[in-house]
């Protein structure tokens, strides 16, 4: 039986339309999910929206509609984005769904049965924007003496009766878990931040609210709804079939939670503590990625530099956008984008290098060989050297991608593409057509093999274009196992498969003027 691999994004808070950061997280998690499917694993991939909480209630009130109506509308934008960006999720979860209410109330009851919930009065600083409580020592001073959270969001003093979770009880168990599982929090910088926070001491956590009613009702707590993070984090269990622990339960514990660096604490401190309390296995990894900056600046509605990712996908294409985000932004760190940078990268790597390589090779075969696979021809050591270089580049890509070194993996893949372009320029099959047909056949056959291998490897990142290219070659098996199939070429030739005149898989993009790249 294939190894289960459960990967999730954070569920996105839909009190506004999606921005490029949401798209980046979905795309990266999707590429990882596709990669592990290629490796033969039993993958479950979940994304979705987190629709409860005070922010949603306030936004709905300001618009004069119900919170559920707002949730339905705004969640739809995220669902549409997932579809447009070719996100291969197995479930798009919404926290308003009945099975999620049931899962949230079940884990609450499990924490209560462990003696970890008690009723008290909360007084402290709360950020509506972050849906998070902060201690006095964490706050920073803003303009005019305003108190701000560590994220720079306004906080307000809140006082109300709430249920508390005994987070302080789990300080040492968490530290012991981190020590025994050094890869639980990645990258290392995020791990160090979490360690410092937990080592500084944990206070019990307020986990219910009475000041609004848009949330999951607390079992046995009339007038209380769950603090949004108890509800939100439980979505990962809901997607694995909790609490029934039926067929889907094989996916738990999750292999990886892909999240933004600003919510690492919730996933790496609160979430494992809740799971410990409920007696459930902990996820294997929490990966906190960086922010996507607009030409080096953090995006802000007030600054006016927030860009709709759908506009970028429409302007440059989904695959070029996916490739740029994973190639130019080092996974785990902050990185910048601009329309000019997207087009420049896509043209350099995809259009000019890989796309042009495939286009001129397959066009030449379609025109000069009637589309038939080239004969064996006359072998040369350069042929073996190229295929070895491509195999090495692909193996390095697979090793690095498995370790979530995404941009480095794409650099390795490009070395294989560069090797092919150097080979075709030196071997010059267009010249050999007139002087040495046997050698021309060997060169073209070598290139077909290499292009197929490169297309299979890059498929998680640019799935639509890679599939179009593999369709042109008649390559149906697109798994990692297919990379070792030495008999594929001979099989295609024996069946008489013919390559049709191809259309470019990566049309060259117009590079926007700098002043337009906003």
C-alpha positions as CSV (number, residue, x, y, z in Angstrom):
1,X,0.0,0.0,0.0
2,X,1.3,3.5,-0.9
3,X,2.5,5.7,1.9
4,X,-0.1,8.2,3.0
5,X,0.9,11.9,2.7
6,X,-1.4,14.6,4.0
7,X,-0.5,18.2,3.2
8,X,-2.5,21.3,4.0
9,X,-2.3,25.0,3.6
10,X,-3.6,27.3,6.3
11,X,-7.3,27.9,5.8
12,X,-7.5,31.5,4.6
13,X,-9.5,34.2,6.4
14,X,-12.0,35.5,3.8
15,X,-12.9,38.9,5.2
16,X,-11.3,40.3,2.0
17,X,-10.5,39.0,-1.5
18,X,-7.4,36.8,-2.0
19,X,-4.0,38.4,-2.5
20,X,-0.8,37.1,-3.9
21,X,0.3,35.7,-0.5
22,X,-2.7,33.4,-0.5
23,X,-1.9,32.3,-4.1
24,X,1.7,31.7,-3.2
25,X,0.9,29.4,-0.4
26,X,-1.7,27.4,-2.4
27,X,0.7,27.1,-5.4
28,X,3.6,25.9,-3.2
29,X,1.5,23.3,-1.4
30,X,0.0,22.2,-4.7
31,X,3.4,21.7,-6.2
32,X,4.5,19.6,-3.2
33,X,1.3,17.5,-3.4
34,X,1.8,16.9,-7.1
35,X,5.4,16.0,-6.4
36,X,4.5,13.4,-3.8
37,X,1.8,11.9,-6.1
38,X,4.5,11.5,-8.7
39,X,6.6,9.7,-6.2
40,X,3.8,7.1,-5.7
41,X,2.5,8.3,-2.4
42,X,-1.2,8.2,-1.3
43,X,-1.6,12.0,-1.2
44,X,-4.4,14.0,0.4
45,X,-4.2,17.8,-0.1
46,X,-6.5,20.2,1.7
47,X,-7.0,24.0,1.5
48,X,-10.0,26.1,2.3
49,X,-11.4,29.1,4.3
50,X,-11.7,29.9,8.0
51,X,-15.0,31.8,8.2
52,X,-15.8,32.5,11.8
53,X,-14.6,35.1,14.2
54,X,-15.1,38.7,15.2
55,X,-13.6,40.2,12.0
56,X,-16.1,38.4,9.8
57,X,-19.0,39.5,12.1
58,X,-17.9,43.1,12.1
59,X,-17.3,43.2,8.3
60,X,-20.8,41.6,7.7
61,X,-22.4,44.2,10.0
62,X,-20.7,47.1,8.3
63,X,-22.0,45.8,4.9
64,X,-25.5,45.2,6.3
65,X,-25.5,41.5,5.5
66,X,-25.4,38.3,7.6
67,X,-22.1,36.7,8.5
68,X,-23.0,33.6,6.6
69,X,-23.8,35.6,3.5
70,X,-20.5,37.3,3.7
71,X,-18.7,33.9,4.3
72,X,-20.5,32.4,1.2
73,X,-19.5,35.3,-1.0
74,X,-15.9,35.7,0.1
75,X,-15.1,31.9,0.3
76,X,-16.3,31.7,-3.3
77,X,-13.5,34.0,-4.4
78,X,-10.9,31.7,-2.8
79,X,-12.5,28.7,-4.3
80,X,-12.4,30.4,-7.7
81,X,-8.7,31.3,-7.2
82,X,-7.9,27.6,-6.4
83,X,-9.6,26.5,-9.6
84,X,-7.9,29.2,-11.7
85,X,-4.5,28.4,-10.4
86,X,-4.9,24.7,-11.1
87,X,-4.8,23.8,-7.4
88,X,-5.3,20.0,-7.2
89,X,-6.8,19.9,-3.7
90,X,-8.7,16.9,-2.6
91,X,-10.9,19.0,-0.4
92,X,-11.6,22.7,-0.2
93,X,-12.9,22.9,3.3
94,X,-15.1,25.5,4.8
95,X,-15.4,25.9,8.6
96,X,-19.2,26.5,8.3
97,X,-19.7,22.8,7.2
98,X,-21.5,20.5,9.5
99,X,-18.8,17.8,9.8
100,X,-16.4,20.5,10.9
101,X,-18.7,21.7,13.6
102,X,-18.9,18.1,14.8
103,X,-15.1,17.7,14.8
104,X,-14.5,21.0,16.6
105,X,-17.0,20.1,19.3
106,X,-15.5,16.6,19.7
107,X,-11.9,17.9,20.3
108,X,-13.3,20.5,22.7
109,X,-15.0,17.7,24.7
110,X,-11.8,15.7,24.6
111,X,-9.8,18.6,26.1
112,X,-12.5,19.1,28.7
113,X,-12.4,15.4,29.6
114,X,-8.6,15.8,30.1
115,X,-9.3,18.5,32.7
116,X,-7.7,21.2,30.5
117,X,-10.6,23.6,30.2
118,X,-12.0,25.9,32.9
119,X,-14.3,28.9,33.1
120,X,-12.8,32.3,34.2
121,X,-12.8,35.9,33.3
122,X,-10.4,37.2,30.6
123,X,-8.9,40.7,30.7
124,X,-6.2,41.5,28.3
125,X,-5.1,42.7,24.9
126,X,-6.8,41.3,21.8
127,X,-6.1,42.0,18.1
128,X,-9.3,41.7,16.0
129,X,-7.3,41.6,12.8
130,X,-5.1,38.7,14.0
131,X,-7.9,37.1,16.0
132,X,-5.2,36.6,18.7
133,X,-4.5,37.5,22.3
134,X,-1.2,39.0,23.3
135,X,0.6,39.5,26.6
136,X,1.7,43.0,27.6
137,X,5.4,42.2,27.1
138,X,4.7,41.3,23.4
139,X,3.2,44.7,22.5
140,X,5.0,47.5,20.7
141,X,4.2,51.2,20.7
142,X,2.6,52.7,17.6
143,X,1.9,56.3,16.6
144,X,0.2,58.4,19.2
145,X,1.0,55.8,21.9
146,X,-1.3,53.2,20.3
147,X,-0.6,49.6,21.4
148,X,0.3,47.3,18.6
149,X,0.7,43.5,18.3
150,X,4.1,42.0,17.3
151,X,2.6,41.9,13.7
152,X,1.9,45.7,13.9
153,X,-1.9,45.3,14.1
154,X,-4.0,47.4,16.6
155,X,-5.0,45.7,19.9
156,X,-7.8,46.6,22.2
157,X,-8.4,45.8,25.9
158,X,-11.0,43.1,26.2
159,X,-12.8,41.8,29.3
160,X,-15.3,39.0,29.3
161,X,-16.1,35.6,30.7
162,X,-14.3,32.9,28.7
163,X,-13.2,29.3,28.9
164,X,-9.5,28.9,29.3
165,X,-7.2,26.1,28.0
166,X,-4.4,25.0,30.4
167,X,-1.6,25.9,27.9
168,X,0.8,26.4,30.8
169,X,0.5,22.7,31.6
170,X,2.1,21.8,28.2
171,X,5.2,24.0,28.3
172,X,7.6,21.2,29.2
173,X,5.8,18.5,27.1
174,X,6.1,20.9,24.1
175,X,9.8,21.5,24.7
176,X,10.4,17.8,25.1
177,X,8.6,17.2,21.8
178,X,10.6,19.8,20.0
179,X,13.8,18.3,21.2
180,X,12.8,14.8,20.1
181,X,11.5,16.0,16.7
182,X,13.9,18.7,15.5
183,X,12.3,18.7,12.0
184,X,8.8,19.5,13.4
185,X,9.2,23.3,12.8
186,X,10.9,24.5,9.7
187,X,12.8,26.5,8.6
188,X,15.3,26.7,11.4
189,X,14.7,30.4,12.0
190,X,11.0,29.7,12.8
191,X,12.0,26.8,15.1
192,X,14.2,29.2,17.1
193,X,11.5,31.8,17.4
194,X,9.1,29.2,18.8
195,X,11.6,27.8,21.2
196,X,12.3,31.2,22.6
197,X,8.6,31.9,23.0
198,X,7.8,28.6,24.8
199,X,11.0,28.8,27.0
200,X,9.8,32.3,28.1
201,X,6.8,30.7,29.8
202,X,3.3,29.9,28.6
203,X,0.1,31.3,30.2
204,X,-3.3,29.7,29.9
205,X,-5.2,30.6,26.7
206,X,-8.6,32.1,26.4
207,X,-10.5,29.8,24.1
208,X,-14.1,31.1,23.9
209,X,-15.9,34.4,23.3
210,X,-19.3,35.7,24.4
211,X,-19.1,39.2,22.7
212,X,-20.3,37.7,19.4
213,X,-22.0,34.6,18.3
214,X,-20.5,33.9,14.8
215,X,-18.6,30.6,15.5
216,X,-18.9,27.1,16.7
217,X,-21.0,26.8,19.9
218,X,-19.1,25.6,22.9
219,X,-20.6,22.2,24.1
220,X,-22.1,22.7,27.5
221,X,-21.2,26.4,27.5
222,X,-24.4,28.4,26.6
223,X,-23.6,31.8,25.1
224,X,-20.0,30.9,24.3
225,X,-18.5,30.3,20.8
226,X,-15.1,28.8,20.3
227,X,-12.1,31.1,20.0
228,X,-11.5,31.0,16.2
229,X,-8.1,29.3,16.4
230,X,-9.6,26.2,18.2
231,X,-12.1,26.0,15.4
232,X,-9.7,26.8,12.6
233,X,-6.9,24.5,13.5
234,X,-9.3,21.6,13.9
235,X,-10.0,21.8,10.2
236,X,-7.0,19.6,9.6
237,X,-8.6,16.8,11.7
238,X,-12.0,17.3,9.9
239,X,-10.3,16.7,6.6
240,X,-8.9,13.4,7.9
241,X,-12.4,12.2,9.0
242,X,-12.2,13.0,12.7
243,X,-13.8,12.0,14.9
244,X,-15.0,8.8,13.1
245,X,-11.4,7.6,12.4
246,X,-12.7,5.7,9.3
247,X,-11.1,5.4,5.9
248,X,-9.7,8.9,5.8
249,X,-8.0,8.6,9.2
250,X,-5.1,6.8,7.5
251,X,-3.9,10.3,6.6
252,X,-3.4,11.4,10.2
253,X,-1.0,12.6,11.4
254,X,-0.5,15.2,8.7
255,X,2.8,15.1,6.9
256,X,3.0,18.9,6.6
257,X,1.1,22.0,7.5
258,X,2.2,24.8,5.0
259,X,1.5,28.2,6.7
260,X,2.7,31.8,6.7
261,X,5.4,32.8,9.2
262,X,3.0,35.1,11.0
263,X,0.8,32.2,12.3
264,X,3.6,29.7,13.2
265,X,2.8,30.1,17.0
266,X,-0.7,28.9,16.5
267,X,0.4,25.9,14.6
268,X,3.6,25.0,16.5
269,X,2.5,25.8,20.1
270,X,-1.3,25.9,20.5
271,X,-2.2,23.2,18.0
272,X,0.2,20.5,19.3
273,X,-0.9,21.4,22.9
274,X,-4.6,20.9,21.9
275,X,-3.7,17.6,20.3
276,X,-1.7,16.4,23.3
277,X,-4.7,17.3,25.5
278,X,-7.1,15.4,23.2
279,X,-4.7,12.4,23.1
280,X,-4.2,12.6,19.3
281,X,-1.0,12.2,17.3
282,X,0.9,15.4,16.4
283,X,1.6,16.4,12.8
284,X,5.1,15.7,11.5
285,X,6.0,19.1,10.2
286,X,4.9,22.8,10.3
287,X,6.6,24.8,7.5
288,X,6.4,28.6,7.9
289,X,7.0,30.3,4.6
290,X,7.9,34.0,4.2
291,X,5.9,36.9,2.8
292,X,5.5,37.9,-0.8
293,X,6.5,41.6,-1.2
294,X,5.5,44.0,-3.9
295,X,8.9,45.2,-5.2
296,X,10.3,44.9,-1.7
297,X,7.4,46.4,0.2
298,X,4.9,44.6,2.3
299,X,1.4,44.8,0.7
300,X,-1.1,47.0,2.3
301,X,-4.5,48.3,1.3
302,X,-3.7,51.7,2.7
303,X,-0.5,51.9,0.6
304,X,-2.5,50.7,-2.4
305,X,0.0,48.0,-3.6
306,X,-2.2,44.9,-3.2
307,X,-2.4,43.1,-6.5
308,X,-5.1,40.6,-7.4
309,X,-3.3,37.3,-8.3
310,X,-6.0,36.6,-10.8
311,X,-4.9,39.7,-12.7
312,X,-1.3,38.4,-12.8
313,X,-2.5,34.9,-13.9
314,X,-4.5,36.5,-16.7
315,X,-1.6,38.7,-17.8
316,X,1.2,36.2,-17.8
317,X,-0.5,32.8,-17.6
318,X,-0.9,30.4,-14.7
319,X,2.1,28.2,-15.3
320,X,4.6,31.2,-15.7
321,X,3.2,32.7,-12.5
322,X,3.6,29.4,-10.6
323,X,7.1,29.0,-11.9
324,X,8.2,32.5,-11.0
325,X,6.9,32.3,-7.4
326,X,8.6,29.0,-6.7
327,X,11.8,29.9,-8.7
328,X,12.5,33.4,-7.5
329,X,11.3,33.4,-3.9
330,X,13.4,31.2,-1.7
331,X,10.9,28.9,0.2
332,X,10.9,29.9,3.8
333,X,12.1,33.5,3.3
334,X,10.5,36.7,2.2
335,X,10.7,37.5,-1.5
336,X,9.7,40.2,-4.0
337,X,7.7,40.1,-7.2
338,X,6.7,42.6,-9.9
339,X,5.0,42.1,-13.2
340,X,8.3,42.9,-14.9
341,X,10.1,40.2,-12.9
342,X,7.5,37.6,-13.6
343,X,7.7,38.2,-17.4
344,X,11.5,38.3,-17.4
345,X,11.9,35.1,-15.5
346,X,9.3,33.3,-17.6
347,X,10.9,34.4,-20.9
348,X,14.4,33.5,-19.8
349,X,13.7,30.0,-18.3
350,X,10.5,28.8,-19.9
351,X,10.1,30.5,-23.3
352,X,13.7,31.0,-24.4
353,X,15.3,27.9,-22.8
354,X,12.9,25.0,-22.2
355,X,10.0,26.0,-24.5
356,X,12.3,26.9,-27.4
357,X,14.2,23.7,-27.0
358,X,11.1,21.6,-27.2
359,X,9.6,23.7,-30.0
360,X,12.5,23.5,-32.4
361,X,13.2,19.9,-31.7
362,X,9.6,18.6,-32.2
363,X,9.0,21.0,-35.1
364,X,12.1,19.7,-36.9
365,X,11.0,16.1,-36.4
366,X,7.4,16.9,-37.6
367,X,8.7,18.7,-40.7
368,X,11.7,16.6,-41.7
369,X,10.7,13.1,-40.5
370,X,7.0,13.2,-40.9
371,X,6.7,13.2,-37.1
372,X,8.1,9.7,-36.8
373,X,10.5,9.0,-33.9
374,X,14.1,9.2,-35.1
375,X,16.0,6.0,-35.8
376,X,18.9,4.9,-33.6
377,X,21.4,6.5,-36.0
378,X,25.0,6.8,-35.3
379,X,25.8,7.1,-31.6
380,X,28.3,9.5,-30.1
381,X,29.6,9.8,-26.5
382,X,28.0,13.3,-26.4
383,X,24.6,11.6,-26.4
384,X,25.3,9.6,-23.3
385,X,26.9,12.7,-21.7
386,X,23.7,14.7,-22.3
387,X,21.4,12.1,-20.9
388,X,23.6,11.6,-17.9
389,X,23.6,15.4,-17.3
390,X,19.8,15.5,-17.5
391,X,19.4,12.5,-15.2
392,X,21.7,14.1,-12.7
393,X,19.8,17.4,-12.8
394,X,16.5,15.6,-12.4
395,X,17.8,13.5,-9.5
396,X,19.0,16.7,-7.8
397,X,15.6,18.3,-8.4
398,X,13.8,15.3,-6.8
399,X,16.2,15.3,-3.8
400,X,15.9,19.1,-3.2
401,X,12.1,19.2,-3.8
402,X,11.6,16.4,-1.3
403,X,13.5,18.5,1.3
404,X,11.3,21.6,0.4
405,X,14.3,23.4,-1.2
406,X,12.0,24.5,-4.0
407,X,13.9,27.3,-5.7
408,X,17.2,25.3,-5.5
409,X,15.4,22.4,-7.1
410,X,14.4,24.5,-10.0
411,X,18.0,25.8,-10.4
412,X,19.1,22.2,-10.7
413,X,16.4,21.5,-13.3
414,X,17.6,24.4,-15.3
415,X,21.0,22.9,-15.5
416,X,19.5,20.0,-17.4
417,X,17.8,22.4,-19.7
418,X,21.0,24.4,-20.3
419,X,22.8,21.1,-21.1
420,X,20.2,20.3,-23.7
421,X,20.5,23.7,-25.4
422,X,24.3,23.5,-25.4
423,X,24.1,20.0,-27.0
424,X,21.6,21.1,-29.7
425,X,23.7,24.1,-30.6
426,X,26.9,22.0,-30.9
427,X,25.3,19.1,-32.7
428,X,23.2,21.3,-35.0
429,X,20.8,18.7,-36.4
430,X,19.6,21.2,-39.0
431,X,23.1,21.1,-40.5
432,X,23.4,17.3,-40.1
433,X,20.2,16.9,-42.2
434,X,22.2,17.7,-45.3
435,X,25.6,16.1,-44.4
436,X,25.0,13.2,-42.0
437,X,21.4,11.9,-41.7
438,X,22.5,9.0,-39.4
439,X,24.0,11.3,-36.9
440,X,21.0,13.6,-37.2
441,X,18.7,10.8,-36.2
442,X,20.8,10.0,-33.1
443,X,20.9,13.6,-32.0
444,X,17.1,14.1,-32.4
445,X,16.4,10.8,-30.6
446,X,18.6,11.9,-27.7
447,X,16.8,15.2,-27.5
448,X,13.4,13.6,-27.5
449,X,14.4,11.4,-24.6
450,X,15.9,14.3,-22.6
451,X,12.9,16.6,-23.2
452,X,10.5,13.9,-21.9
453,X,12.6,13.5,-18.8
454,X,12.7,17.2,-18.1
455,X,9.0,17.6,-18.7
456,X,8.1,14.8,-16.2
457,X,10.3,16.3,-13.6
458,X,9.0,19.9,-13.9
459,X,5.3,18.8,-14.0
460,X,4.5,19.7,-10.3
461,X,5.4,23.3,-11.0
462,X,4.0,23.9,-14.5
463,X,1.4,21.1,-14.8
464,X,-0.6,22.3,-17.8
465,X,2.4,23.1,-20.0
466,X,4.2,19.9,-19.0
467,X,1.2,17.8,-19.8
468,X,0.8,19.5,-23.2
469,X,4.4,18.7,-24.0
470,X,4.1,15.1,-22.8
471,X,0.9,14.7,-24.8
472,X,2.8,15.7,-27.9
473,X,5.3,12.9,-27.1
474,X,2.6,10.3,-26.3
475,X,4.1,9.9,-22.9
476,X,1.3,8.6,-20.6
477,X,3.3,7.6,-17.6
478,X,4.3,10.8,-15.8
479,X,5.4,9.4,-12.5
480,X,8.9,9.4,-11.0
481,X,9.1,5.7,-11.9
482,X,8.8,6.7,-15.6
483,X,12.1,8.5,-15.4
484,X,13.8,5.1,-15.2
485,X,11.8,3.6,-18.1
486,X,14.5,3.1,-20.7
487,X,12.2,1.2,-23.0
488,X,9.7,4.0,-23.5
489,X,11.3,5.4,-26.6
490,X,11.6,2.1,-28.4
491,X,8.0,1.3,-27.5
492,X,6.7,4.6,-29.0
493,X,8.8,4.0,-32.2
494,X,7.5,0.5,-32.6
495,X,3.9,1.6,-32.3
496,X,4.5,4.1,-35.0
497,X,3.6,7.1,-32.8
498,X,4.0,10.4,-34.7
499,X,4.8,13.8,-33.4
500,X,2.4,16.5,-34.7
501,X,3.6,20.0,-35.6
502,X,3.7,21.5,-32.1
503,X,2.3,24.7,-30.8
504,X,4.6,26.6,-28.4
505,X,3.9,25.6,-24.8
506,X,5.4,28.8,-23.4
507,X,4.7,31.8,-25.7
508,X,7.1,34.6,-25.2
509,X,5.6,37.3,-22.8
510,X,5.7,41.0,-23.3
511,X,7.8,42.6,-20.6
512,X,5.9,45.5,-18.9
513,X,7.6,48.8,-18.7
514,X,9.0,49.5,-15.3
515,X,6.5,52.3,-14.6
516,X,3.7,49.9,-15.3
517,X,5.1,47.2,-13.0
518,X,3.0,48.2,-9.9
